Amino acid sequence: MKATLVREIGAGFVTEDVELAEPIGREVLVDVRASGLCHTDLTYSRNDMGTPLPMLLGHEVAGVVSAVGPGVTEFAVGDHVVGCLVQSCGRCEACLTGRTFQCEHPEATLRGEDEPARVVDAHGHHVEQVFGLGGFAQRALIHENQLVKVSDAIPFAQAALLGCGVVTGAGAVINTSNTQAGDAVVIIGAGGVGLNAINGAVVAGATTIIAVDVSDDKLEKAKRFGATHTVNSTKVDPIAEVLSITGRGADAAFDFVGIPAVTASGLEMIRPGGGLYLIGIIDPSATLPLLTIGLIGTQKRIQGVYMGSTTPKHDIPLYADLYLQGRFNLDDLMSREIALDGVGAGYELLKDPDVTRVVITSGLS
């Protein structure tokens, strides 16, 4: 099959022929029909994260089941499925108590060292399938715990977005913060994941949904996703504006930017007892000074969020159903569709603030 690989850190993407193994155990063979471009994959391609090379990225995957391993019980040939990078063993304490996103043994979804590689290149060398998905390819071998069946009615391109951007953004609001009807929330950063958080706030019943960004175009798009107020932080003091809108501060603020100064401002936007949720990746060397006494007195909390605290097999079908009911906006996330050999150019497109999501939909057969 064709796959788009990273052979050297920082050297971009190259499309070539690779060999994919047959499914064993609980593996499912998926004919990929759509694969989204996420900035996390770009980060892996440009920075040494300790991942062996060459590597096969792509973790927003949607497709059709074409074969199953002998241990598979949940899927059948012809099923439409979405992949998710939440890797769960299904047996540890975290998994058994509904916290699959905190699984203690994610490696259980991968092949063992004594088993043949799922993917090898033309020279027979092992290709690392990052996050157990490897969606930048015509087909993918994926453990059934990382797959979710969805309705045939949802288009593949929109379905692919469910596996990462949607669950990360909407899940942070619905699952992690447990936003309630009548709450006021602030979404800091109105990119693709932030727009899903706005959508999640609408679903949760928040009545005041404030989008903060530096781009008027992104803020205009935020309104289409349900933002009731928008704030351009280059034109006004965002803290003062949020306090003016809410009166006492928001119940929750969600930082999708990951810049310490922005994070600190988010803490000032929430009411006493409110929560600040960190989703955007902050530079590991950065520090965030905190006034501990102030936090104690105001009872504000700060929490990191991974993958929207998502239970994929529950949450992804939920968002898919909401989309089909016209209650969750996936169509306006779609900006460009590209071919499998256009991944590098696709990431260049994402530099445009008007481009929200780029999805591979051609060159897959």
C-alpha positions as CSV (number, residue, x, y, z in Angstrom):
1,M,0.0,0.0,0.0
2,K,1.0,3.7,-0.1
3,A,1.8,5.5,3.1
4,T,3.2,8.9,3.9
5,L,6.2,8.6,6.3
6,V,8.6,10.7,8.3
7,R,12.1,9.3,7.8
8,E,14.1,12.2,9.4
9,I,13.0,14.7,12.0
10,G,12.4,18.0,10.4
11,A,12.8,16.6,6.8
12,G,9.1,16.6,6.0
13,F,6.8,13.8,4.7
14,V,7.5,11.3,1.9
15,T,5.0,9.0,0.3
16,E,6.2,5.5,-0.6
17,D,5.2,1.8,-0.8
18,V,5.1,-0.2,2.4
19,E,3.9,-3.6,3.4
20,L,1.0,-4.1,5.8
21,A,0.6,-7.3,7.8
22,E,-2.5,-9.4,8.1
23,P,-4.6,-8.8,11.2
24,I,-3.9,-11.1,14.2
25,G,-5.6,-11.3,17.6
26,R,-7.9,-8.3,18.2
27,E,-6.6,-6.3,15.2
28,V,-8.9,-4.8,12.7
29,L,-7.9,-4.0,9.1
30,V,-9.4,-0.7,8.0
31,D,-9.5,0.7,4.5
32,V,-8.8,4.4,5.2
33,R,-11.3,6.8,3.6
34,A,-10.3,10.0,5.4
35,S,-7.5,11.1,7.7
36,G,-7.2,14.5,9.4
37,L,-4.1,16.6,9.8
38,C,-3.6,17.4,13.5
39,H,-0.8,19.7,14.8
40,T,0.3,16.9,17.2
41,D,1.5,14.9,14.2
42,L,3.4,17.9,12.9
43,T,5.0,18.3,16.3
44,Y,6.2,14.7,16.1
45,S,7.5,15.2,12.6
46,R,9.6,18.2,13.6
47,N,10.8,17.4,17.1
48,D,12.6,14.3,18.5
49,M,9.9,12.8,20.8
50,G,11.9,9.6,21.2
51,T,9.8,7.8,18.5
52,P,11.7,5.4,16.3
53,L,12.2,6.2,12.7
54,P,10.8,5.8,10.1
55,M,7.4,6.6,11.6
56,L,3.8,6.6,10.2
57,L,1.7,9.3,11.7
58,G,-2.0,10.2,11.3
59,H,-4.4,9.7,14.2
60,E,-7.7,11.2,12.9
61,V,-8.8,8.1,11.0
62,A,-12.2,7.1,9.5
63,G,-12.8,4.1,7.1
64,V,-14.4,0.8,6.5
65,V,-13.5,-2.6,8.1
66,S,-12.1,-4.9,5.4
67,A,-10.9,-7.8,7.7
68,V,-10.7,-8.7,11.3
69,G,-8.4,-10.8,13.5
70,P,-9.6,-14.0,15.1
71,G,-10.1,-12.4,18.5
72,V,-12.2,-9.5,17.3
73,T,-15.8,-9.6,18.7
74,E,-17.0,-6.0,18.2
75,F,-16.6,-5.4,14.4
76,A,-17.5,-7.0,11.2
77,V,-16.4,-6.4,7.5
78,G,-18.2,-3.4,6.1
79,D,-18.6,-1.5,9.4
80,H,-17.8,2.2,9.3
81,V,-15.3,3.1,12.0
82,V,-13.4,5.9,13.6
83,G,-10.0,5.6,15.2
84,C,-9.0,7.3,18.4
85,L,-5.5,7.7,19.9
86,V,-6.8,6.9,23.4
87,Q,-5.1,3.5,23.8
88,S,-6.8,1.4,26.5
89,C,-6.2,-2.2,27.6
90,G,-9.7,-2.6,29.0
91,R,-8.5,-4.4,32.1
92,C,-6.7,-2.0,34.4
93,E,-8.3,-0.2,37.3
94,A,-8.6,3.0,35.2
95,C,-10.3,1.3,32.3
96,L,-12.7,-0.7,34.5
97,T,-13.8,2.5,36.3
98,G,-14.5,4.4,33.1
99,R,-11.2,6.3,32.8
100,T,-9.9,4.8,29.6
101,F,-8.0,8.0,28.9
102,Q,-5.9,7.2,32.0
103,C,-5.2,3.6,31.0
104,E,-2.2,2.1,32.8
105,H,-1.2,-0.3,30.0
106,P,-1.8,1.5,26.6
107,E,0.9,-0.8,25.1
108,A,-1.7,-3.6,25.2
109,T,-3.1,-2.2,21.9
110,L,0.2,-2.8,20.1
111,R,2.0,-5.9,18.9
112,G,4.5,-7.5,21.2
113,E,8.3,-7.4,20.6
114,D,8.1,-11.1,19.7
115,E,5.5,-10.5,17.0
116,P,6.2,-9.2,13.4
117,A,5.8,-5.5,12.8
118,R,2.4,-4.3,11.5
119,V,4.2,-2.1,8.9
120,V,7.5,-2.5,7.1
121,D,9.1,-0.4,4.4
122,A,10.3,-1.6,1.0
123,H,13.6,-2.7,2.6
124,G,11.9,-4.7,5.3
125,H,12.6,-2.3,8.1
126,H,10.1,-1.7,10.8
127,V,7.9,1.4,10.5
128,E,6.7,2.8,13.8
129,Q,2.9,3.2,13.8
130,V,2.5,6.2,16.1
131,F,-0.3,6.0,18.6
132,G,-1.2,2.6,17.3
133,L,-3.1,4.2,14.3
134,G,-1.0,5.2,11.3
135,G,-3.7,7.0,9.4
136,F,-1.5,8.6,6.7
137,A,-1.9,5.5,4.6
138,Q,-4.3,3.6,2.4
139,R,-5.0,1.0,5.1
140,A,-4.4,0.6,8.8
141,L,-4.2,-2.2,11.3
142,I,-5.8,-1.0,14.6
143,H,-6.6,-2.8,17.8
144,E,-10.4,-3.0,18.3
145,N,-10.1,-1.0,21.6
146,Q,-9.1,2.0,19.6
147,L,-11.9,1.8,17.1
148,V,-15.6,2.9,17.3
149,K,-18.4,2.0,15.0
150,V,-20.4,5.0,13.6
151,S,-23.4,5.4,11.4
152,D,-22.9,4.9,7.7
153,A,-24.8,8.2,7.3
154,I,-21.9,10.4,8.5
155,P,-19.4,11.4,5.8
156,F,-15.9,10.0,6.3
157,A,-14.2,13.4,6.3
158,Q,-16.4,14.7,9.1
159,A,-16.2,11.3,10.9
160,A,-12.4,11.4,11.0
161,L,-12.4,14.6,13.0
162,L,-14.3,12.9,15.8
163,G,-11.3,10.9,16.9
164,C,-9.1,13.7,18.2
165,G,-10.1,17.4,17.6
166,V,-13.8,16.9,18.5
167,V,-13.4,14.7,21.6
168,T,-10.5,16.9,22.8
169,G,-12.4,20.2,22.6
170,A,-16.0,19.1,23.4
171,G,-14.8,16.6,26.0
172,A,-12.9,19.2,28.0
173,V,-16.1,21.1,28.4
174,I,-18.6,18.3,28.8
175,N,-16.5,15.6,30.6
176,T,-13.6,17.3,32.4
177,S,-15.3,20.5,33.6
178,N,-18.8,19.1,33.8
179,T,-20.2,22.4,32.5
180,Q,-23.9,22.7,33.4
181,A,-26.9,24.4,32.0
182,G,-26.7,28.2,32.7
183,D,-22.9,28.3,33.1
184,A,-20.7,30.9,31.7
185,V,-17.5,29.7,29.9
186,V,-14.5,31.2,28.2
187,I,-12.8,29.5,25.2
188,I,-9.3,30.9,24.8
189,G,-8.2,30.2,21.2
190,A,-10.8,29.7,18.5
191,G,-8.9,27.3,16.3
192,G,-10.2,23.9,15.3
193,V,-10.2,22.3,18.8
194,G,-11.5,25.5,20.4
195,L,-14.4,25.6,18.0
196,N,-15.3,22.1,19.2
197,A,-15.2,23.3,22.8
198,I,-17.7,26.0,21.9
199,N,-19.9,23.3,20.3
200,G,-19.6,21.3,23.5
201,A,-20.6,24.2,25.6
202,V,-23.7,24.6,23.5
203,V,-24.6,20.9,24.0
204,A,-23.9,21.2,27.7
205,G,-26.4,24.2,28.0
206,A,-24.0,27.0,28.8
207,T,-25.8,30.3,28.3
208,T,-22.7,32.6,28.1
209,I,-20.0,31.3,25.8
210,I,-17.2,33.7,25.3
211,A,-14.6,33.1,22.5
212,V,-11.2,34.9,22.9
213,D,-8.7,35.1,20.0
214,V,-6.4,37.5,18.2
215,S,-8.2,36.9,14.8
216,D,-11.4,38.6,13.9
217,D,-12.0,35.9,11.2
218,K,-11.7,33.1,13.7
219,L,-14.0,35.0,16.1
220,E,-16.6,35.4,13.3
221,K,-16.4,31.6,12.7
222,A,-16.8,31.1,16.5
223,K,-20.2,32.7,16.3
224,R,-21.3,30.0,13.8
225,F,-20.4,27.4,16.4
226,G,-22.4,29.0,19.1
227,A,-20.3,31.7,20.8
228,T,-22.6,34.3,22.4
229,H,-19.8,36.8,22.8
230,T,-16.4,37.3,21.1
231,V,-13.3,39.2,22.4
232,N,-10.3,40.2,20.3
233,S,-7.5,40.3,22.9
234,T,-5.4,42.6,20.7
235,K,-8.0,45.3,20.8
236,V,-9.3,45.2,24.4
237,D,-8.2,43.9,27.8
238,P,-9.7,40.3,27.6
239,I,-9.8,40.0,31.4
240,A,-11.8,43.2,31.9
241,E,-14.1,42.3,29.0
242,V,-14.8,38.8,30.3
243,L,-15.5,40.2,33.8
244,S,-17.8,42.9,32.3
245,I,-19.8,40.3,30.3
246,T,-20.1,37.8,33.2
247,G,-20.3,40.2,36.2
248,R,-18.2,38.0,38.5
249,G,-16.1,35.9,36.1
250,A,-16.7,32.7,34.2
251,D,-17.5,29.3,35.7
252,A,-14.8,27.8,33.6
253,A,-12.0,28.9,31.2
254,F,-10.4,26.6,28.7
255,D,-6.9,27.5,27.4
256,F,-6.2,26.1,24.0
257,V,-3.3,28.4,23.3
258,G,-0.6,27.2,25.8
259,I,1.3,30.4,26.3
260,P,2.0,31.2,30.0
261,A,0.8,34.8,29.8
262,V,-2.4,33.6,28.2
263,T,-2.8,30.9,30.8
264,A,-2.3,33.4,33.6
265,S,-5.0,35.6,32.1
266,G,-7.4,32.7,32.0
267,L,-7.0,32.3,35.8
268,E,-8.1,36.0,36.2
269,M,-11.2,35.4,34.0
270,I,-12.9,32.8,36.3
271,R,-15.1,33.4,39.3
272,P,-14.2,32.3,42.9
273,G,-14.5,28.5,42.8
274,G,-14.2,28.4,39.1
275,G,-11.8,26.2,37.1
276,L,-9.1,26.8,34.5
277,Y,-8.5,23.9,32.2
278,L,-5.3,23.5,30.2
279,I,-5.5,21.9,26.8
280,G,-3.0,23.7,24.7
281,I,0.6,22.3,24.9
282,I,2.9,24.6,26.9
283,D,6.6,24.7,26.3
284,P,8.1,22.3,28.9
285,S,10.7,24.9,29.9
286,A,8.1,27.6,30.6
287,T,6.9,28.4,34.1
288,L,3.6,29.8,35.4
289,P,4.0,31.8,38.6
290,L,1.0,31.3,40.9
291,L,-0.1,33.2,44.0
292,T,-0.9,30.2,46.2
293,I,-2.6,32.3,48.9
294,G,-4.8,33.9,46.3
295,L,-5.8,30.4,45.0
296,I,-6.7,29.3,48.5
297,G,-8.8,32.3,49.2
298,T,-10.6,32.2,45.8
299,Q,-10.8,28.4,45.7
300,K,-9.9,28.5,42.0
301,R,-8.6,25.3,40.5
302,I,-6.3,24.5,37.6
303,Q,-6.5,21.2,35.8
304,G,-4.6,19.7,32.9
305,V,-6.8,17.9,30.3
306,Y,-5.9,14.9,28.2
307,M,-8.0,14.0,25.2
308,G,-11.1,15.6,26.7
309,S,-11.3,13.0,29.4
310,T,-12.8,10.9,26.7
311,T,-14.3,7.4,26.8
312,P,-14.2,6.9,23.0
313,K,-16.8,4.1,22.7
314,H,-19.3,6.3,24.4
315,D,-18.4,9.8,23.3
316,I,-17.6,9.4,19.6
317,P,-21.0,7.8,18.8
318,L,-22.7,10.5,20.8
319,Y,-21.1,13.3,18.8
320,A,-21.8,11.5,15.6
321,D,-25.5,11.2,16.5
322,L,-25.6,14.9,17.5
323,Y,-24.1,15.8,14.1
324,L,-26.7,13.8,12.3
325,Q,-29.4,15.6,14.3
326,G,-28.0,18.9,13.3
327,R,-26.9,19.7,16.8
328,F,-23.1,19.5,16.4
329,N,-21.3,21.4,13.7
330,L,-18.7,19.4,11.9
331,D,-19.3,20.7,8.4
332,D,-17.8,24.2,9.1
333,L,-14.7,22.6,10.5
334,M,-13.8,21.3,7.0
335,S,-11.6,23.7,5.1
336,R,-9.6,21.7,2.6
337,E,-9.5,18.1,1.3
338,I,-6.1,16.8,0.0
339,A,-4.5,13.7,-1.4
340,L,-2.3,11.3,0.6
341,D,0.9,12.6,-1.0
342,G,0.0,16.2,-0.1
343,V,0.5,16.0,3.7
344,G,3.4,18.5,3.7
345,A,1.5,21.0,1.6
346,G,-1.6,20.4,3.8
347,Y,0.3,21.5,6.9
348,E,1.4,24.6,5.1
349,L,-2.3,25.4,4.4
350,L,-3.0,25.2,8.2
351,K,-0.8,28.3,8.7
352,D,-3.7,30.3,7.1
353,P,-6.0,31.4,10.0
354,D,-9.0,30.9,7.7
355,V,-8.2,27.2,7.4
356,T,-9.6,25.2,10.3
357,R,-9.1,21.6,9.3
358,V,-7.4,19.8,6.4
359,V,-8.4,16.2,5.7
360,I,-6.9,13.5,3.3
361,T,-9.7,12.1,1.2
362,S,-8.1,11.1,-2.1
363,G,-5.2,8.9,-3.1
364,L,-6.4,6.3,-0.6
365,S,-7.3,3.5,-3.1
